[in-house]
Amino acid sequence: MFRNPSGCAISGIISTSGRRFSGKIIVDSIAAMRERSNGLGGGFAGYGIYPEYKDYYALHIFYNDKLSKKECENFLEEHFDIINLSKIPTRKVKEITDEPLIWRYFVTPLPTKLADSQLDEREFVVKCVLRINTAIDGAYVFSSGKNMGVFKAVGYPEDVGRFYRLDEYEGYCFTAHGRYPTNTPGWWGGAHPFALLDYSVVHNGEISSYDANRRAIEMYGYKCTLLTDTEVITYIIDYLHRVRGLTLDEICHVLAAPFWSTIEGKPQEERDELEFLRYTFGSYLLNGPFSIIVGFEGGLMALNDRLKLRSMVVGQKDDMFYVASEEAAIRVVQSDLDRVWAPKGGEGVIITLKEQENLAKAG
């Protein structure tokens, strides 16, 4: 049986000026890497796509049946004020089959429930999402951020994009994934991106430290129900950034920590910081080959494993930045680049809105 050793494709595009552009561009980008997928999973995350509901959490939910939908909606009504609910718009695509019920809810926590919980708003939403995903059989919240949304399915990514009508959305940032699963089955919930609040992750590779990472993160209330390494990465990023307050640059030095021999050669101040991160957060070091793109409110983060065992290229044209597994996926949507480079292993690229002078750290 043929196995693609570098399978899976990732792509991300962001306008640092905040200009919104059509989702068709990210679909065209990921379609250029079709041979890196096998039709068992594709998906997208879009940021800035719900400006009319930007102050509300957008919950995208898969349901197996009407019974699970009813039970989940009862839970939502007990904990949230539901501003709007509807089926997520789709179009018939012959390549996409066996779709579940796919619904979208714009919500805000009920003040009384939030006060009783003694949690801040974002932690309250996280607890509710994890409760649904672990306790309500047949319901799965696969997107829960503000002014953003995840769209994923079983299929090639370009077919998934047509199915969800991505060309009808506009946002300032999009990410995409084409899946070639090796250890887990192809199913709707297992497609990328994985998301929690506004954090979303697309991933190419294999995390050999999955069990150690899972045990470490589940100590803090997260439940890894999908048995996939990308889910663990998403929870680790949420924990380190939102809960522990690490910067994105520090998170890169946790997930792809330099070797001890490399740290020993650094200037003392930098050495002290890197040693602190390794000693304190060593359980979240990701071992194995990987490249990831992390979407978050206001930016993108791209990161390779420290040996750079998976490909990743970054390009820039004016206010537009592009990240992809292959340069061809960038050139197909922007042939005239101002610059293009391949980040070193373990070197994070962090791109944020309205910070032109500090947009990316490049080798």
C-alpha positions in Angstrom: 0.0 0.0 0.0 1.4 3.4 -1.0 2.0 5.8 1.9 2.8 9.4 1.3 5.6 10.1 3.9 5.1 13.9 3.8 1.4 13.8 3.4 -1.0 16.5 4.5 -1.0 20.0 3.1 -1.3 23.3 5.1 -1.8 26.9 3.9 -2.5 30.2 5.5 -3.1 33.7 4.2 -3.4 37.0 6.1 -3.8 40.7 5.3 -1.8 42.6 7.9 -3.8 45.7 7.2 -7.0 43.9 8.1 -8.4 44.1 4.6 -11.0 41.4 4.0 -10.6 39.1 1.0 -12.6 36.3 -0.5 -12.3 32.7 0.8 -11.9 31.6 -2.8 -8.2 32.5 -2.5 -7.4 30.0 0.2 -9.4 27.3 -1.6 -7.3 27.9 -4.7 -4.1 27.8 -2.7 -4.8 24.4 -0.9 -6.1 22.9 -4.2 -2.6 23.3 -5.7 -1.5 20.6 -3.2 -4.2 18.0 -3.9 -1.7 15.2 -4.3 -0.7 15.6 -0.6 -4.2 14.6 0.5 -6.2 11.4 0.0 -9.8 12.7 0.3 -10.3 11.7 3.9 -10.3 15.2 5.4 -10.2 18.9 4.4 -11.0 22.1 6.2 -10.7 25.8 6.6 -10.7 28.5 9.3 -11.7 32.1 8.5 -11.1 35.2 10.6 -13.2 38.4 10.4 -16.0 36.5 8.6 -18.8 37.5 10.9 -18.5 41.3 11.4 -22.3 41.7 12.1 -21.9 39.2 15.0 -18.4 40.1 16.0 -19.2 40.4 19.7 -20.7 36.9 20.0 -19.2 33.5 20.1 -20.0 31.6 16.9 -20.5 27.9 17.8 -20.3 25.5 14.8 -21.7 22.1 15.8 -22.0 18.7 14.1 -25.0 16.6 15.1 -25.5 12.9 14.4 -29.3 13.2 14.7 -32.2 15.3 15.9 -32.1 13.8 19.4 -28.5 15.0 20.0 -29.4 18.4 18.5 -32.3 18.8 20.9 -30.2 17.8 23.9 -27.4 20.2 22.9 -29.8 23.1 22.3 -31.4 22.5 25.7 -27.9 22.8 27.2 -27.1 26.0 25.2 -30.4 27.6 26.3 -29.5 26.9 29.9 -26.1 28.6 29.6 -26.2 31.1 26.8 -28.4 33.8 25.3 -28.8 32.6 21.7 -28.8 35.6 19.4 -29.2 33.7 16.1 -29.2 30.1 15.0 -29.4 28.5 11.6 -28.0 25.7 9.5 -24.6 26.5 8.1 -25.1 27.2 4.4 -23.8 24.5 2.1 -24.2 23.5 -1.5 -24.6 20.0 -3.0 -21.2 18.6 -4.0 -21.2 15.0 -5.2 -17.8 14.3 -3.7 -19.1 15.2 -0.1 -21.3 12.5 1.3 -22.7 11.3 4.6 -22.8 14.8 6.1 -24.1 15.2 9.6 -26.5 18.0 10.7 -24.4 21.2 10.6 -25.6 24.1 12.7 -24.3 27.5 13.7 -25.2 29.5 16.9 -24.2 33.1 17.8 -24.3 33.2 21.6 -23.2 35.1 24.7 -23.1 33.6 28.2 -26.1 34.3 30.4 -25.0 36.8 33.1 -26.5 34.7 35.9 -24.8 31.5 34.8 -21.5 33.3 34.3 -21.6 34.9 37.7 -22.5 31.6 39.4 -19.6 29.9 37.6 -17.1 32.3 39.1 -15.2 32.0 35.8 -14.1 34.6 33.3 -16.1 34.6 30.1 -13.6 32.7 27.9 -13.1 30.0 30.5 -16.8 29.6 30.9 -17.2 29.1 27.1 -14.3 26.6 27.1 -15.9 24.6 30.0 -19.3 24.5 28.1 -17.6 23.4 24.8 -15.8 20.6 26.6 -19.0 19.6 28.4 -20.9 19.3 25.2 -18.1 17.4 23.4 -17.7 14.9 26.3 -21.2 14.5 27.7 -23.7 14.9 24.9 -23.5 11.9 22.6 -23.7 12.8 19.0 -22.9 16.5 19.4 -19.5 18.0 18.6 -18.6 21.7 18.8 -15.9 22.2 16.3 -15.6 26.0 16.3 -16.2 28.4 19.2 -14.5 31.7 18.6 -15.7 35.3 18.0 -15.8 36.6 14.4 -14.2 33.4 13.1 -15.3 30.0 12.1 -14.1 26.5 11.1 -15.5 24.6 8.2 -14.4 21.0 7.7 -15.5 17.6 6.3 -14.4 14.3 4.8 -13.2 15.1 1.3 -10.5 16.8 -0.6 -10.1 20.4 0.6 -11.2 22.1 -2.6 -14.4 20.0 -2.6 -14.9 20.9 1.1 -14.5 24.6 0.2 -17.2 24.4 -2.5 -19.5 22.5 -0.2 -19.3 25.2 2.5 -19.5 28.0 -0.1 -16.2 29.5 1.1 -16.2 31.8 -1.9 -19.2 33.7 -0.3 -17.2 34.5 2.8 -14.7 37.4 3.3 -12.1 37.6 6.1 -8.7 39.1 6.9 -7.2 35.7 7.4 -7.8 32.1 6.3 -6.1 28.8 7.0 -6.6 25.5 5.2 -5.7 21.8 5.5 -5.7 18.8 3.2 -5.5 15.6 5.2 -3.6 12.4 4.6 -4.5 10.5 7.8 -2.1 7.8 8.9 -3.1 6.8 12.4 -6.7 7.9 12.8 -9.8 7.4 10.5 -11.1 9.9 8.2 -14.3 11.4 9.7 -15.9 14.8 9.9 -14.8 15.6 13.4 -11.3 14.4 12.8 -10.7 16.8 9.9 -8.5 19.9 10.5 -8.6 22.7 11.6 -9.0 21.9 15.3 -10.2 24.9 17.3 -11.0 26.2 20.7 -12.2 29.8 21.2 -10.3 31.8 18.5 -7.3 29.4 18.4 -7.2 27.1 15.4 -4.5 24.6 14.3 -3.8 23.0 11.0 -1.0 20.4 11.1 1.2 18.3 8.8 3.1 15.6 10.5 3.0 13.1 13.4 3.5 13.8 17.1 5.3 10.9 18.7 4.9 12.5 22.1 1.1 12.4 21.9 0.5 10.3 25.0 2.9 12.4 27.2 1.4 15.7 25.9 -2.1 14.4 26.4 -1.6 13.3 30.0 0.1 16.7 30.8 -2.7 18.8 29.3 -5.6 16.7 30.7 -4.3 17.6 34.2 -5.8 21.1 33.6 -9.3 20.0 32.7 -9.0 19.5 29.0 -10.5 16.3 27.5 -8.8 14.7 24.5 -11.7 12.8 23.0 -10.6 12.5 19.4 -7.4 10.6 19.8 -5.5 12.8 17.4 -2.3 14.9 18.0 -3.7 18.0 16.5 -6.4 18.3 19.1 -3.7 18.1 21.8 -1.7 20.9 20.1 -4.7 23.1 20.1 -5.4 22.6 23.8 -1.7 23.2 24.7 -1.7 26.5 22.8 -4.9 27.6 24.5 -3.5 26.7 27.9 -0.1 28.3 27.4 -1.4 31.5 25.8 -4.7 32.2 27.4 -4.3 30.5 30.8 -0.6 30.9 31.5 0.0 34.1 29.6 3.0 33.1 27.6 3.8 35.1 24.5 3.6 33.4 21.1 7.3 33.6 20.8 7.7 31.8 24.1 5.2 29.2 23.0 7.3 28.4 19.9 10.3 27.8 22.3 8.1 25.4 24.3 6.6 23.4 21.4 9.8 23.2 19.4 12.4 23.8 22.2 16.0 24.1 21.2 18.3 21.2 22.1 20.1 21.5 25.4 23.4 21.7 23.5 22.0 24.7 21.5 20.8 26.4 24.7 24.2 26.1 26.3 25.7 28.2 23.5 23.3 31.1 23.9 24.1 34.4 25.7 23.4 34.1 29.4 20.1 36.1 29.4 18.7 34.2 26.5 20.0 30.9 28.0 18.3 31.6 31.3 14.9 32.2 29.5 15.2 29.1 27.4 16.2 26.9 30.3 13.2 28.3 32.4 10.8 27.4 29.5 12.2 23.9 29.1 12.2 23.1 32.8 8.8 24.6 33.5 6.9 23.5 30.4 8.9 20.5 29.2 5.8 18.3 29.1 4.5 20.3 26.1 7.5 19.8 23.9 6.3 18.2 20.6 8.5 15.4 19.4 8.3 14.1 15.9 8.0 15.7 12.4 5.5 18.6 12.1 4.7 21.9 10.6 1.7 23.8 12.0 -0.2 27.0 11.3 -2.0 28.5 14.2 -4.7 31.1 13.6 -5.8 33.4 16.4 -7.6 36.7 16.7 -5.5 39.2 14.9 -2.8 36.9 13.5 -1.1 33.8 12.4 1.8 31.7 13.8 3.7 29.2 11.8 6.2 26.7 13.2 8.3 23.7 12.1 9.7 21.0 14.3 13.3 21.8 15.4 14.8 19.4 12.8 12.5 20.8 10.0 11.3 17.4 9.0 8.3 18.9 7.3 8.4 21.5 4.6 7.0 25.1 5.1 7.5 28.2 3.0 6.5 31.8 3.7 6.0 34.6 1.2 5.1 38.3 1.3 3.5 40.7 -1.1 2.8 44.2 0.3 0.4 43.7 3.3 -0.3 40.1 2.4 1.6 37.1 4.0 1.3 33.5 2.8 2.4 30.3 4.5 2.2 26.9 2.9 3.7 23.4 2.7 4.9 24.2 -0.9 5.9 27.4 -2.6 3.6 26.4 -5.5 0.6 26.9 -3.3 1.6 30.5 -2.7 2.6 31.3 -6.3 -0.8 30.0 -7.6 -2.5 32.9 -5.8 0.3 35.5 -5.9 3.0 35.0 -8.4 4.7 38.3 -7.8 6.2 38.1 -4.3 8.3 40.7 -2.6 10.1 38.0 -0.7 9.9 34.3 0.0 11.8 32.2 2.5 11.8 28.9 4.3 11.9 29.3 8.1 14.5 27.3 10.0 13.5 24.3 12.2 12.1 25.5 15.5 11.9 29.1 14.3 8.4 30.6 14.7 7.0 33.0 12.2 4.4 35.3 13.9 2.4 37.6 11.7 -0.1 40.1 13.3 -2.3 42.9 12.2 -1.1 46.5 12.1 2.5 45.8 13.2 4.3 46.2 9.9 7.7 46.7 11.5 7.5 43.5 13.5 5.4 41.3 11.3 7.7 38.3 10.9 10.8 36.9 12.4 12.7 35.4 9.5 16.0 33.6 9.1 
